[in-house]
Amino acid sequence: MQNLKVTLIQSPLYWQDADANLAMFEEKVWQINEPTDLIILPEMFSTGFSMQAEKLAEPMNFKVFKWMRQMAEQTKAVVCGSFIAKEEGKYYNRLLWMKPDGQYSTYDKRHLFRMAQEHEHYSAGKEKLIENLKGWRICPLICYDLRFPVWSRNLPEGETSSMSYDLAIYIANWPAARVNAWDILLKARSVENLCYTIGVNRIGTDGNQVAYNGHSAIITPKGETFYAAEDREEIHTVTLDPAEVTGLREKFPAYMDADKFTITH
């Protein structure tokens, strides 16, 4: 594992306007004033958290996909964020992990937010995604997933392996009314999984008059706040030290006493 430079972009979003959001985020990407390895955008960054799936969904290799591929190629960084995807007649809140060489992976949101009827408009994902970047194993997840520790559990990959990932990422449209839970759960996921946890949320008010106040953050494996944004636009780059992960796991290998279980679909 090498040092990993990560850039968080916390921003308001234009409601259901992909062209405006892509233009805005392109300007923000070009405001990053130093080389970075990973650029993280919020959940549904091109539309806001909308249930208008039929109206707003895009197939793969369309506008948002091509924009992310262009940004990754030009910045030489991985770019990740979620958008409304359509595939085989179904709709997904899909995270796209786009690499500078044009290769990509996807993660479809597992836990759909029923309080906004997300489960009535989108299909749930069934598989987690673990990506490797500069030796870091990274698990990107989406918003409501944060409330479900079993799905986020950092399980050993085998009898001789310690844990399956070193960094968890939660991209979100997490409302201000419940931001206290966001702050607490980001720390909880770090502590229980002995990993860094990054949360990237939006700010502003959406078309349903739901207010968001950011609180994007980076939490260390010890549950300490390494970086925290408040309710403002932020473009912030930090360097993560792998020794914070490996050192703690060597000194405090709680994962060795973890309960073994499997997740059914």
N, C-alpha and C positions, 0 to 999 in steps of 0.2 A: 504494500500500500504506500502510495505517495501522498504528499499534501494535496488537498483537493480544494480548488477555488470555486465557490458557489455564489451566484448572483440571484437575489430575490427581487422581484418586481411587484410591489404593492400599488394598486391603482384603482380608481373608479372605472366603471365600464359603461359604454354606450348601450342602451337597452335594445337588444335584438337587432343590432346593426354591425354586421361582420366587417364591412368595409371600413367603417369609422374606427372600430377597435383594432383592426390589423394595422391601419395607418398610425394610430396612436402608439401601439406597442412597438412598431418599427422605429419610431422616433425614440422611444425609451431604450430600446436595445442599443441604439447608436449613441446613447448617452453613457453607456458603460465605458468608463475611462481607463480600464486596465484589462489585460487578458484574463479570461475566465474559462473554466472547464464545463460549467453547467449553469444554464439560465432557466429559472423556474417561474412560470406564469400561473395565475389563479385557475380555478375550476371554471369551465365554460367561458374562457376568456374572450371569445369572439362574439358572445351574445348576451352574457349574463345568465343567471340560473332560471331558465325559461322552460315551461312545459309545452311550448309550441313546437314540438318535435317535428311534426309533419311539415310545418312551414319553414323551419330553420335548418333541418338536418342536411348534411353534405355526405356524399360518398367519399370513400378514400380516394386519394390522388386528385382532390379537387382544390378549392380555393385555400382553405386553412392548411391542409396538408402541404400544398406547394409553398405557401408562405413560410411554414415552419422549416421546410427543407432548405429554402433560400436563406433564412436567418442562421440556421445551423452551419451551412456551408460558408457563409460570409464571416461569421464570428469564430469559426473553428471550435465551437462549443456545442455540447448537447443542449437541445431546447426541449422542455417538456411543459405541457399544459393540457387541459381537456377541452373537447368540443362535442357538439351534437353530431353523432355519426349515424349514417344509415347503411345497413348491410342486410341483404337478403330479406327485405321487407320489415326488418326490425330496427329499433332505434336504441342507441347506446350513449351513455355519458362516458366518452372514451378518452382516456389519457394517451397521448402520443409522445413517445420517447424518440426524438429525432436526432440522429448522429450527423456529424459534419460530412461524412461520406455518402449520405443519403440513405443509409440503412436505418431501419426503425423497428420499434416494437410497440405493442399496445397493451393497455390494461383497461378493462371495462369495469366501471364502478360496481362493486359487489352489493353494498347496502344502499338501497334506494330510499330516499327520504319520504316516508309515507305521509308525514304531516303536510307536505306540499303536493301529494299525490304523484310523486316521481315514479312510484312503482306501477302506476296506471298508464304511463306514457313511455317508459323505457324498460328494456330487458336487462336483467342483472348479469354481471360477469360471474365466471366460475373459477377462474384461475388467477393467482397472484403473479406478479412480474418481478423478477430479480434481475437487475442489470449490473454489469461490471464496468467501472470507469476508474482508470488509474489504480486498479487493484482493489477499489472499494466495491463491495456488493451493496446495491441500492435497491430498496423496495418502495416504489411510488404508489400511493393510495389516494383516495378522493374523499374529502369532506366527512360525510356521515360515517364512513369507515372508521374514523377516529374513535367512535363510541364503542367499538366492538373489539375487545382485546384478544379474543380467540383468533379472529381473522388476522390480526396484526402480529400474533405471537411469533417470535423469532425462534423457530424450531431448528434443532440440529439437523444437518443434511444427512448424517449417517453416524455410525458408531464412533468413527474417528474424527468427526467434524465437531466444531464448537457451535457456531450459530450460522444461520443462513444469510444474514445481512448485517451490515455495519451502519447503515444510514436509512432511516425511514423518512419519506416525504409525504406530507398531506397537503394537497392543493384544495382550496375551498372557496365557497361563498357562504361563510359562517356569519349569521346575523349578530348584530350588536347585543340584542336582547339575551343571547346565550353565550357571550364571549367569555364569561368566567369559566364555563365548562371547557371551552377551547383551551384556555390557559392551563387549566389543571390537567386535562387529558394529554396535552403535548408532553408535559413533564412525566406523567404516569407511563406513557409509552416508552420514553427514554429509559426510565429507571427499570421497568420490568424486562425490557429487551436488551439492556446494556449496550445501547447504541445512541448515536446522534439522532435527533428528530428535528425536522424542519417543517414548519407550517407556513404556507403562503396563502393569505386571505386577501380579499378585496376591500375597498372602502366605498363610500358614497351610498346612494339610494337607488334601488332598481325600479322597474316599471310597475311593480306590485306594491310600491311604497315601503319595502323592507329596507331597513337601514343596516349598514355594515361599517364597522370601525376598525378593521385591520387586525392589529395585534399579531402580525406575522412575526415568527420567532425561530431562533435556533437554540435547541436545548442540548446540553452535553449528556454523555452517558450517565453522569452522576445526578442528572436532573437539575442542573444549574443553567440559568439563562445566559447564554453566550452572546446573544443579540436579540433585541426586541424592538419592533417598530410600534409606533402608536397610531393614532388616527390621522395619517397623512400620507401623501404619495412618497414612495421610497424606491430607490434603486440602489441596492446595497450589496457589496461584494465582500465576502469573508473567506479566510483560509481555514480549512478544517485539518487538524493534526491527527493522523491515525494513531499516534501513541495514546491519545485520550481513550480510544476504544480498546486497543490491545493491552495497554497497561492495566486498565480496570478489570478486564476479563481474566488477566493473569493473577491479580491480587484478590479478586472477589468473584470467583467462578460460580456464581449462583445458578447459572444455566445447567450445571451438572446435576442439580437436584430438581430440575423442572419436571412437571408431570408430562407423560407421554400420551398423546391422543391423535386422532385423525379427524379431519373435517369432512362431513358428508355433504353432498350437493342436493 
